[in-house]
């Protein structure tokens, strides 16, 4: 597939699995002749991007690495409406304050992640992408001007044939609102504005954006009539699904967010660790900047039946480093080992709670630590790890009692604040696998 392209960036993207559709074959030639400006849009309807959005960020960075200029567009104006593409129901409109907070958070994410991505793998660390907000040019456009300058170039019949509109009309009982119906025109205007003012010649996005992207290229073509043809292009990515057909980037609890407050770095890391062998090659190609030789070697390990989780751990470490930084990724790796006996220390309550999310827990008064009112025997019996103080004493004597994964030798030990593994929590273990979390509240 990669061999069909002349330009280095399309060869790279094709090998990595980024290319679903391209509007014009001439894009390949244009990319070989000069550096072009391109953009990808990010919808601020939540206060964080998610794994699905990461595909667009990765693609933009690949273009940057090949000498092109990438723009990350945050939809400060279109976010007031919500893109209907790929959605079963119309989105609720956000309050202005919420939208502003979302925009600020997403701009920060794009900046941070693109800077880390620029240094990943064999990158030169030249910097992140430029971020633009379509509110800066759309807020000053009147409704009448929009109808005159944009609306007249589109037929309703053509708009209704677009998949994002047609599906809503056929699959929803309530149909589609005029707000949703107009979205593709607004996105087309974004492309036209960037084409005119920033010499932007390529828009990229997920395959569900095909109708919106082609609306943009069509608007540019129509408004260029009689002028020198500086063709505008579009490129889409395929919908990513796992081997069992499920959409990647989702978990039982919902989306996998890039914000550490919504999806903790530990949960984020574990999401990738738990990917099936059959998905790892695809994910390594799309979500890391590892060189081709290294990815193919990891794929060969899987094909030979020799993978014992090291491929998943490599994938998880690379993506977690990209999103949360190397220090956080290394911390998560250490935390993961704590489930297998490594000493539990240096964690926050949030980290520890994420690691031991499925472990039983008990809440006690913190005063019991301050007053020296909780012996180790009582801790094991009050949590139900042992039935009696006598049983707990025997467990300690036999070497099977642990506090924060360190063996307890003294059955007379009294627990204090120095024994906490995080701000307010400590972990007891009976035998090899039976854990219990103690949380001490004020």
C-alpha positions as CSV (number, residue, x, y, z in Angstrom):
1,X,0.0,0.0,0.0
2,X,2.8,2.4,1.0
3,X,4.6,1.7,-2.3
4,X,1.8,3.4,-4.4
5,X,2.8,6.8,-3.1
6,X,5.7,9.0,-4.1
7,X,5.6,11.4,-1.1
8,X,7.4,10.2,2.0
9,X,4.6,11.3,4.4
10,X,1.9,9.3,2.5
11,X,4.2,6.3,2.4
12,X,4.6,6.6,6.2
13,X,0.9,7.1,6.8
14,X,-0.1,4.3,4.5
15,X,2.2,1.8,6.2
16,X,1.0,2.8,9.6
17,X,-2.7,2.4,8.6
18,X,-3.8,6.1,8.7
19,X,-5.3,6.4,5.2
20,X,-8.9,5.6,4.4
21,X,-9.9,8.1,1.7
22,X,-8.1,10.8,-0.3
23,X,-10.1,13.3,-2.3
24,X,-7.7,13.8,-5.1
25,X,-4.7,11.7,-6.3
26,X,-2.8,14.9,-7.0
27,X,-2.3,15.3,-3.2
28,X,0.6,12.9,-3.4
29,X,2.4,15.0,-6.0
30,X,1.7,18.2,-4.1
31,X,3.3,16.7,-1.0
32,X,6.5,15.9,-2.9
33,X,6.9,19.4,-4.3
34,X,6.7,21.6,-1.2
35,X,5.7,21.9,2.4
36,X,2.0,22.5,2.7
37,X,-0.2,23.7,5.5
38,X,-2.9,21.3,6.8
39,X,-5.3,21.1,9.7
40,X,-7.4,18.8,11.7
41,X,-10.4,19.9,13.9
42,X,-11.0,19.0,17.5
43,X,-14.5,19.3,19.0
44,X,-14.6,20.9,22.5
45,X,-17.8,19.3,23.6
46,X,-15.9,17.7,26.6
47,X,-13.1,19.0,28.8
48,X,-10.7,16.5,27.4
49,X,-9.8,14.8,24.2
50,X,-9.9,11.0,24.1
51,X,-8.0,8.2,22.4
52,X,-10.1,8.6,19.2
53,X,-8.8,12.2,18.9
54,X,-5.3,11.0,19.3
55,X,-5.3,9.6,15.8
56,X,-5.6,13.1,14.4
57,X,-2.8,14.4,16.6
58,X,-0.5,11.6,15.5
59,X,-1.3,12.3,11.8
60,X,-0.6,16.0,12.2
61,X,2.8,15.3,13.8
62,X,3.7,12.9,11.1
63,X,3.1,15.6,8.5
64,X,5.2,18.0,10.6
65,X,8.0,15.6,10.7
66,X,8.0,15.5,7.0
67,X,8.3,19.3,6.7
68,X,4.7,20.3,6.5
69,X,2.9,22.9,8.7
70,X,0.2,21.5,11.0
71,X,-2.7,23.4,12.5
72,X,-4.8,22.0,15.3
73,X,-8.2,23.7,15.0
74,X,-10.3,23.9,18.2
75,X,-13.9,24.5,17.4
76,X,-14.7,27.4,19.7
77,X,-17.6,28.4,17.3
78,X,-18.7,25.0,16.1
79,X,-18.5,23.6,19.6
80,X,-21.6,25.7,20.3
81,X,-23.4,23.4,17.9
82,X,-21.8,20.0,18.2
83,X,-20.7,17.9,15.2
84,X,-23.5,15.4,14.4
85,X,-21.1,13.1,12.5
86,X,-21.1,9.6,14.0
87,X,-23.6,10.5,16.7
88,X,-26.9,8.8,17.2
89,X,-28.5,11.7,19.0
90,X,-28.2,15.5,18.7
91,X,-25.8,16.9,21.2
92,X,-27.0,19.2,24.0
93,X,-25.8,22.7,23.6
94,X,-23.1,23.7,26.2
95,X,-23.2,26.8,28.4
96,X,-20.7,29.5,27.3
97,X,-18.7,29.1,30.5
98,X,-18.4,25.3,30.1
99,X,-17.4,25.7,26.5
100,X,-14.7,28.2,27.4
101,X,-13.3,25.8,30.0
102,X,-13.3,23.0,27.5
103,X,-11.5,25.0,24.8
104,X,-8.8,26.1,27.2
105,X,-8.2,22.5,28.5
106,X,-8.1,21.1,24.9
107,X,-5.7,23.8,23.7
108,X,-3.4,22.9,26.6
109,X,-3.6,19.2,25.8
110,X,-2.9,19.7,22.1
111,X,0.1,21.9,22.9
112,X,1.5,19.5,25.5
113,X,1.0,16.3,23.5
114,X,2.3,17.7,20.3
115,X,5.4,19.0,21.9
116,X,6.1,15.5,23.4
117,X,5.3,13.9,20.1
118,X,7.8,16.1,18.3
119,X,10.5,14.6,20.5
120,X,9.3,11.0,20.4
121,X,11.2,8.3,18.5
122,X,13.5,9.9,16.0
123,X,11.8,13.3,16.1
124,X,13.9,16.4,16.3
125,X,11.9,18.0,19.1
126,X,11.3,21.1,16.9
127,X,8.1,22.0,18.7
128,X,4.3,21.4,18.8
129,X,1.6,22.3,16.3
130,X,0.1,25.7,15.9
131,X,-3.4,25.9,17.5
132,X,-6.2,28.0,16.0
133,X,-9.8,28.6,17.2
134,X,-12.5,29.1,14.6
135,X,-14.4,31.5,16.9
136,X,-11.8,34.1,15.9
137,X,-13.2,34.3,12.3
138,X,-16.7,32.9,12.6
139,X,-18.0,35.2,15.4
140,X,-17.9,38.2,13.1
141,X,-19.8,36.7,10.2
142,X,-23.5,37.7,10.0
143,X,-26.1,35.1,9.1
144,X,-26.9,37.0,5.8
145,X,-23.3,37.1,4.8
146,X,-22.9,33.4,5.5
147,X,-25.9,32.6,3.4
148,X,-24.6,34.8,0.6
149,X,-20.9,33.7,0.7
150,X,-21.4,30.0,1.6
151,X,-25.0,28.8,1.4
152,X,-25.5,29.7,-2.2
153,X,-22.7,27.2,-3.2
154,X,-24.5,24.2,-1.9
155,X,-27.7,22.4,-3.0
156,X,-30.0,20.9,-0.4
157,X,-30.1,17.7,-2.5
158,X,-26.3,17.3,-2.3
159,X,-26.2,18.0,1.4
160,X,-28.9,15.4,2.1
161,X,-26.9,12.8,0.2
162,X,-24.0,13.2,2.6
163,X,-23.8,10.2,4.9
164,X,-23.8,12.3,8.1
165,X,-27.1,13.8,7.1
166,X,-28.7,10.8,5.3
167,X,-28.1,8.5,8.3
168,X,-29.8,11.0,10.7
169,X,-32.9,11.2,8.4
170,X,-33.3,7.5,8.1
171,X,-32.3,6.3,11.6
172,X,-33.7,8.9,13.9
173,X,-37.4,9.2,14.6
174,X,-36.9,13.0,15.2
175,X,-34.8,13.5,12.1
176,X,-32.2,16.2,12.0
177,X,-32.3,19.8,13.2
178,X,-31.4,22.8,11.1
179,X,-28.5,23.4,13.4
180,X,-27.0,19.9,12.7
181,X,-27.9,20.2,9.0
182,X,-25.9,23.5,8.8
183,X,-22.8,22.1,10.5
184,X,-21.0,20.9,7.3
185,X,-21.4,24.4,5.8
186,X,-19.7,25.9,8.8
187,X,-16.9,23.4,8.7
188,X,-16.6,24.1,4.9
189,X,-16.3,27.8,5.7
190,X,-13.5,27.0,8.2
191,X,-11.5,25.3,5.4
192,X,-12.2,28.2,3.0
193,X,-11.0,30.7,5.6
194,X,-7.8,28.8,6.3
195,X,-7.3,28.3,2.6
196,X,-7.6,32.0,1.9
197,X,-5.8,33.3,4.9
198,X,-3.3,30.6,5.8
199,X,-2.7,28.9,2.4
200,X,-4.1,25.7,4.0
201,X,-4.5,23.0,1.3
202,X,-5.3,19.9,3.3
203,X,-7.9,18.9,5.9
204,X,-7.6,15.6,7.6
205,X,-10.0,13.8,9.9
206,X,-11.8,10.5,10.7
207,X,-13.8,8.7,8.0
208,X,-17.0,10.0,9.6
209,X,-15.8,13.5,8.5
210,X,-15.7,12.6,4.8
211,X,-18.9,14.5,4.0
212,X,-17.8,17.6,5.9
213,X,-14.3,17.6,4.4
214,X,-15.5,17.2,0.8
215,X,-18.0,20.0,1.4
216,X,-14.9,22.1,2.2
217,X,-13.0,21.1,-0.9
218,X,-16.1,21.7,-3.0
219,X,-16.7,25.2,-1.5
220,X,-13.1,26.1,-2.3
221,X,-13.4,24.8,-5.8
222,X,-16.6,26.8,-6.4
223,X,-15.2,30.0,-5.0
224,X,-12.1,29.6,-7.1
225,X,-14.0,29.5,-10.3
226,X,-12.0,31.4,-13.0
227,X,-8.9,31.7,-10.8
228,X,-5.7,29.8,-10.9
229,X,-6.4,26.3,-9.4
230,X,-4.6,25.9,-6.1
231,X,-6.3,22.6,-5.3
232,X,-7.5,21.8,-1.8
233,X,-7.4,18.3,-0.6
234,X,-8.9,16.0,2.0
235,X,-7.7,12.8,3.7
236,X,-9.5,10.6,6.2
237,X,-8.5,7.9,8.7
238,X,-10.3,4.6,9.1
239,X,-12.5,3.9,12.0
240,X,-10.4,1.9,14.5
241,X,-11.9,-1.3,15.9
242,X,-10.5,-4.1,17.9
243,X,-10.4,-7.8,16.7
244,X,-13.9,-8.3,18.2
245,X,-15.3,-5.4,16.2
246,X,-15.6,-3.0,19.2
247,X,-14.6,0.7,18.8
248,X,-11.1,1.3,20.2
249,X,-10.7,4.0,22.8
250,X,-13.7,2.8,24.8
251,X,-13.9,0.9,28.0
252,X,-16.6,-0.4,30.3
253,X,-16.6,2.9,32.0
254,X,-16.8,5.0,28.8
255,X,-14.2,6.9,26.8
256,X,-10.5,6.6,27.5
257,X,-9.7,10.3,28.1
258,X,-6.3,12.0,27.8
259,X,-6.9,14.1,30.9
260,X,-5.4,12.4,34.0
261,X,-8.3,13.6,36.1
262,X,-10.8,11.7,34.0
263,X,-8.8,8.6,33.1
264,X,-5.8,8.2,35.6
265,X,-2.4,7.4,34.0
266,X,-2.6,4.0,35.7
267,X,-6.0,3.2,34.1
268,X,-4.7,4.6,30.8
269,X,-1.7,2.4,30.9
270,X,-3.7,-0.7,31.8
271,X,-6.1,0.0,28.9
272,X,-3.2,-0.6,26.5
273,X,-1.7,-3.5,28.5
274,X,-5.0,-5.3,28.1
275,X,-5.1,-5.1,24.3
276,X,-5.4,-8.4,22.4
277,X,-2.3,-9.7,20.6
278,X,-4.1,-9.4,17.3
279,X,-4.6,-5.6,17.8
280,X,-1.1,-4.7,19.0
281,X,0.6,-4.3,15.6
282,X,-2.1,-1.9,14.4
283,X,-1.9,0.1,17.6
284,X,1.9,0.3,17.6
285,X,1.8,1.7,14.1
286,X,-0.8,4.3,14.8
287,X,-0.2,5.4,18.4
288,X,3.6,5.3,18.6
289,X,6.5,6.8,16.7
290,X,8.6,3.6,17.0
291,X,10.5,2.9,13.8
292,X,9.2,0.4,11.3
293,X,12.0,-2.2,12.1
294,X,11.2,-2.2,15.8
295,X,7.4,-2.5,15.2
296,X,7.9,-5.4,12.8
297,X,10.2,-7.1,15.3
298,X,7.5,-6.8,17.9
299,X,4.9,-8.1,15.5
300,X,7.1,-11.1,14.7
301,X,7.3,-11.9,18.4
302,X,3.5,-12.2,18.4
303,X,3.3,-14.2,15.2
304,X,5.9,-16.7,16.6
305,X,3.7,-17.2,19.7
306,X,6.5,-15.8,21.9
307,X,4.8,-12.7,23.3
308,X,4.3,-12.9,27.1
309,X,2.9,-9.4,27.4
310,X,6.1,-7.5,26.6
311,X,4.6,-6.2,23.4
312,X,1.5,-4.8,25.2
313,X,3.8,-3.3,27.9
314,X,5.9,-1.6,25.2
315,X,2.8,-0.2,23.6
316,X,1.4,1.0,26.9
317,X,4.6,2.6,28.0
318,X,5.1,4.5,24.7
319,X,1.5,5.8,24.5
320,X,1.4,6.7,28.2
321,X,4.8,8.6,27.8
322,X,3.3,10.5,24.9
323,X,0.2,11.6,26.8
324,X,1.4,11.9,30.4
325,X,5.2,12.2,30.1
326,X,8.1,9.8,30.8
327,X,8.2,10.4,34.5
328,X,4.5,9.5,34.9
329,X,4.8,6.5,32.6
330,X,7.7,5.1,34.7
331,X,5.7,5.7,37.9
332,X,2.8,3.8,36.4
333,X,5.1,0.9,35.5
334,X,6.3,0.8,39.1
335,X,2.8,1.0,40.4
336,X,1.8,-2.0,38.1
337,X,4.5,-4.1,39.7
338,X,3.0,-3.4,43.2
339,X,0.2,-5.8,42.4
340,X,2.8,-8.5,42.1
341,X,4.6,-7.8,45.4
342,X,6.8,-4.8,44.9
343,X,6.8,-2.4,47.9
344,X,3.9,0.1,47.8
345,X,5.2,3.6,48.4
346,X,5.4,7.0,46.9
347,X,1.8,7.0,45.6
348,X,-1.1,9.5,45.8
349,X,-4.5,8.4,47.1
350,X,-5.7,8.6,43.5
351,X,-2.9,6.4,42.2
352,X,-3.4,3.8,44.9
353,X,-7.2,3.8,44.4
354,X,-6.8,3.2,40.7
355,X,-4.4,0.3,41.2
356,X,-6.5,-1.4,43.8
357,X,-9.9,-0.5,42.4
358,X,-11.2,-4.0,42.6
359,X,-9.8,-4.7,46.1
360,X,-12.1,-4.6,49.2
361,X,-11.6,-1.6,51.4
362,X,-12.5,-0.4,54.9
363,X,-12.7,3.2,56.2
364,X,-11.4,3.9,59.7
365,X,-10.8,7.1,61.8
366,X,-7.4,8.7,61.3
367,X,-7.3,9.3,65.0
368,X,-6.7,5.6,65.5
369,X,-3.3,6.1,63.9
370,X,-2.5,9.3,65.9
371,X,-3.6,7.7,69.2
372,X,-1.8,4.4,68.6
373,X,-5.2,2.7,68.8
374,X,-4.8,0.2,66.0
375,X,-2.5,-2.8,66.3
376,X,-1.6,-5.0,63.3
377,X,-3.7,-7.9,64.6
378,X,-6.8,-5.7,64.9
379,X,-6.2,-4.4,61.4
380,X,-6.3,-7.9,60.0
381,X,-9.4,-8.9,61.9
382,X,-11.4,-5.7,61.4
383,X,-10.9,-6.0,57.6
384,X,-11.9,-9.6,57.6
385,X,-8.6,-10.9,56.3
386,X,-8.4,-13.0,59.4
387,X,-11.1,-14.3,61.7
388,X,-9.4,-13.6,65.0
389,X,-6.3,-12.1,66.6
390,X,-5.0,-15.6,67.1
391,X,-5.3,-16.4,63.4
392,X,-3.7,-13.1,62.5
393,X,-0.8,-13.9,64.9
394,X,-0.3,-17.3,63.3
395,X,-0.3,-15.7,59.8
396,X,2.5,-13.3,60.9
397,X,4.5,-16.2,62.5
398,X,4.2,-18.2,59.2
399,X,5.4,-15.2,57.2
400,X,2.2,-14.6,55.3
401,X,1.2,-11.1,56.5
402,X,2.2,-8.0,54.6
403,X,1.8,-4.2,55.1
404,X,2.2,-2.3,51.8
405,X,3.8,-5.5,50.4
406,X,6.5,-5.6,53.1
407,X,6.5,-8.7,55.3
408,X,5.3,-8.2,58.9
409,X,7.5,-9.9,61.6
410,X,6.2,-8.3,64.8
411,X,2.6,-9.2,65.9
412,X,2.7,-6.4,68.5
413,X,3.2,-3.7,65.8
414,X,1.0,-0.6,66.3
415,X,0.1,1.2,63.1
416,X,0.8,4.9,62.7
417,X,0.8,7.6,60.1
418,X,4.3,6.6,59.0
419,X,2.8,3.3,57.7
420,X,0.6,5.1,55.2
421,X,1.4,4.3,51.5
422,X,-0.3,7.5,50.3
423,X,-2.0,10.5,51.9
424,X,-4.6,8.4,53.7
425,X,-4.3,4.8,52.6
426,X,-2.4,1.6,53.4
427,X,-2.6,-1.9,52.0
428,X,-2.8,-5.2,53.9
429,X,-2.1,-8.5,52.3
430,X,-2.8,-12.0,53.5
431,X,-0.8,-14.7,51.6
432,X,0.1,-14.1,48.0
433,X,-3.0,-12.5,46.5
434,X,-5.6,-11.5,49.2
435,X,-5.5,-7.7,49.5
436,X,-7.4,-5.2,51.5
437,X,-7.2,-1.4,51.5
438,X,-7.5,0.7,54.6
439,X,-8.5,4.3,54.3
440,X,-8.2,6.6,57.2
441,X,-10.6,9.6,57.3
442,X,-10.6,12.7,59.4
